[in-house]
Amino acid sequence: MQSFAKIRARAADRKGGEPNLAALLGPAPDNAALAGLSDDRVLSTMAERVFSAGFVWRVIEQKWPGFEEAFLGFEPKRLLFQPDDFWHDLASDKRIVRNPQKIRSVRDNAAFVESVSRDHGSFGKFLAQWPADDQIGLMAYLGKHGSRLGGNTGQYLLRWLGWDTFILSPDMVLALRDAGLEIAGTPTSKRDLARVQMQLNQWHDNTGLPYAHLSRILAMSIGENRSPETLREHLGE
């Protein structure tokens, strides 16, 4: 495997120097801080990432105050008490994007958040307790028990919530393959995902960098050299 120092140096060169690269990394995530996250904010973020999938993110962001109103502030208990008519009427509510399947996912994920909260005290506490070196396991859990939270949506959910997350973007995967990691161009198998996790764990231990920073440096080291503004949009900042 290529050393991470060489990968970082290439990323810094592409961004005009180490200070510019460092400025694009953002603050280090603090998984323990998620213990204070309320369940309604978790469900809100889940819904935002689900509705953003396959859609223009900026449009969803602009409409989000309407989503908050329509979905009663995303309070899981309150939503789970609503009758079927409430959910049926949302399909014609102009305050939101009227996608019946994604609307249904909010109801399903309200039950998911409520169930996890019952077992762990809150969904945020559940996330804070999950081992930082097992993101792949957490992604699998979200995909299995949540609604429409698999794949990239689950990764972006964790990033938006503030969990220390790597994003398997095309550029990051390209950088991993370029560095010598034997994985598919679209790593979805358990074998490939385990290899990604193992390599990121090694670099995390060797450099002391959070997984989010490792991910961003890898993505910025190869492929299209995107502007800082474009990068910040995709980083959720």
C-alpha positions in Angstrom: 0.0 0.0 0.0 1.1 3.5 -0.7 1.9 5.6 2.4 -0.8 8.0 3.5 1.8 10.7 3.8 2.2 10.5 -0.1 -1.5 10.6 -0.6 -1.8 13.7 1.7 1.0 15.4 -0.1 -0.7 14.9 -3.4 -4.0 16.3 -2.1 -2.2 19.3 -0.6 -0.5 20.0 -3.9 -3.8 19.9 -5.8 -5.4 22.3 -3.3 -2.6 24.8 -3.4 -0.7 23.8 -0.2 -1.1 22.2 3.2 -2.9 25.2 4.8 -5.6 25.2 2.1 -6.0 21.4 2.5 -6.3 21.7 6.2 -8.9 24.4 5.9 -11.1 22.1 3.8 -11.0 19.2 6.3 -13.3 20.9 8.9 -13.4 20.2 12.6 -12.7 16.8 14.0 -16.0 14.9 14.7 -16.8 14.0 18.3 -18.8 10.8 18.4 -19.3 11.1 22.2 -21.1 14.4 21.7 -23.9 12.6 19.8 -25.2 11.3 23.2 -26.8 14.7 23.6 -28.6 14.6 20.2 -32.4 14.5 20.5 -34.4 11.9 18.7 -36.4 14.5 16.7 -33.2 15.9 15.3 -32.0 12.3 14.4 -35.3 11.6 12.6 -35.2 15.0 10.9 -31.7 14.3 9.5 -32.8 10.8 8.4 -35.7 12.3 6.5 -33.5 15.0 5.0 -31.0 12.5 3.7 -33.7 10.2 2.4 -35.5 12.9 0.5 -32.2 14.3 -0.8 -31.2 11.0 -2.3 -31.5 11.3 -6.1 -32.7 14.9 -5.8 -31.1 18.3 -5.9 -29.9 18.9 -2.3 -30.3 22.6 -2.4 -34.0 22.3 -3.2 -34.6 20.1 -0.2 -32.7 22.4 2.0 -34.8 25.4 0.9 -38.0 23.5 1.5 -36.9 22.1 4.9 -38.9 24.5 7.1 -42.0 23.2 5.4 -40.9 19.6 6.0 -40.5 20.4 9.7 -44.0 21.8 9.9 -45.6 19.0 7.9 -43.9 16.3 9.9 -44.7 17.8 13.3 -41.1 18.7 14.1 -40.1 15.1 13.5 -41.0 14.0 17.1 -41.1 10.2 16.8 -43.7 9.5 19.5 -46.0 12.2 18.1 -45.7 11.0 14.6 -46.4 7.4 15.6 -49.7 8.5 17.2 -50.9 9.9 13.9 -53.7 8.1 12.0 -53.4 6.7 8.5 -55.2 9.8 7.1 -52.4 12.1 8.3 -49.8 10.1 6.2 -52.2 9.9 3.3 -52.7 13.6 3.2 -48.9 14.3 3.2 -48.8 12.9 -0.3 -50.6 16.1 -1.5 -48.9 18.5 0.9 -47.2 21.2 -1.1 -44.8 22.1 1.7 -42.8 18.9 1.0 -41.6 16.8 -1.9 -44.6 14.5 -2.5 -43.0 11.1 -2.8 -45.2 8.5 -1.2 -42.4 6.0 -0.7 -40.1 8.5 1.0 -43.1 9.8 3.1 -43.7 6.2 4.2 -40.0 5.9 5.2 -40.5 8.8 7.7 -43.1 6.7 9.5 -41.0 3.6 9.4 -37.9 5.5 10.7 -39.9 7.1 13.5 -40.6 3.5 14.7 -36.9 2.6 14.2 -35.7 5.7 16.2 -38.2 5.0 18.9 -37.2 1.4 19.2 -33.5 2.1 19.4 -34.2 5.0 21.9 -36.1 2.6 24.2 -33.2 0.2 24.3 -30.3 2.8 24.6 -31.8 5.9 26.2 -31.8 7.8 22.9 -30.7 7.2 19.3 -27.8 9.6 19.9 -26.5 7.6 22.8 -26.7 4.5 20.6 -24.5 6.2 18.0 -22.1 7.5 20.7 -21.6 4.0 22.0 -21.0 2.3 18.6 -17.2 1.6 18.1 -15.6 4.2 15.8 -13.6 1.5 14.0 -16.7 -0.4 12.8 -18.5 2.0 10.5 -19.2 -0.8 8.1 -21.1 -2.6 10.9 -23.1 0.5 11.7 -24.0 1.0 8.0 -25.2 -2.6 7.9 -27.4 -2.0 11.0 -28.9 1.2 9.5 -29.6 -0.6 6.2 -31.2 -3.6 7.8 -33.3 -1.9 10.5 -34.0 1.5 9.0 -36.0 2.5 5.9 -34.0 3.6 2.8 -30.9 4.1 5.0 -28.6 1.8 3.1 -25.7 2.6 0.9 -24.6 6.2 0.5 -27.7 7.5 2.2 -26.6 5.8 5.5 -23.1 7.2 5.1 -24.3 10.8 4.5 -26.7 10.4 7.4 -23.8 9.6 9.7 -21.8 12.5 8.3 -24.7 15.0 8.7 -25.3 13.8 12.3 -21.7 14.4 13.2 -20.5 10.8 13.5 -16.9 10.3 12.4 -17.7 9.0 9.0 -15.8 8.1 5.8 -17.8 8.5 2.5 -17.2 5.9 -0.2 -17.4 8.4 -3.0 -16.1 7.5 -6.4 -13.0 9.6 -5.8 -12.3 8.0 -2.4 -12.7 4.6 -3.9 -10.4 5.5 -6.8 -7.8 6.8 -4.4 -7.9 3.6 -2.4 -7.5 1.5 -5.5 -4.7 3.7 -6.7 -3.0 3.3 -3.4 -3.0 -0.5 -3.8 -6.2 -1.7 -2.0 -7.7 -4.6 -3.9 -11.4 -3.7 -4.0 -14.1 -3.4 -6.7 -14.8 0.0 -8.4 -18.0 -0.1 -6.5 -17.2 -1.8 -3.2 -20.5 -3.3 -1.9 -19.5 -6.9 -1.0 -18.7 -7.7 2.6 -15.2 -8.6 1.6 -14.5 -5.3 0.0 -16.2 -3.3 2.7 -14.1 -5.1 5.4 -10.9 -4.3 3.4 -11.9 -0.6 3.3 -12.6 -0.6 7.0 -9.3 -2.4 7.9 -7.2 0.0 5.8 -8.9 3.1 7.2 -8.4 1.7 10.7 -4.7 1.3 10.0 -4.3 4.8 8.7 -6.4 6.2 11.6 -4.0 4.5 14.0 -0.9 5.5 12.2 -1.8 9.2 11.6 -4.2 10.0 14.5 -6.6 11.6 11.9 -10.3 11.1 12.2 -12.0 8.9 9.6 -13.8 11.9 8.1 -10.5 13.7 7.4 -8.9 10.5 6.0 -11.9 10.2 3.7 -11.7 13.8 2.5 -8.0 13.7 1.9 -8.3 10.6 -0.2 -11.1 12.1 -2.2 -9.2 15.3 -2.8 -6.0 13.5 -3.8 -7.4 12.2 -7.2 -10.0 12.7 -9.8 -11.7 16.0 -10.6 -10.1 18.9 -8.7 -13.3 20.5 -7.4 -13.5 24.0 -6.1 -13.7 24.6 -2.3 -17.3 25.8 -2.6 -18.3 22.6 -4.3 -16.5 20.5 -1.8 -18.1 22.3 1.2 -21.5 21.7 -0.3 -20.8 17.9 -0.5 -19.3 17.9 3.0 -22.5 19.3 4.4 -20.9 22.6 5.6 
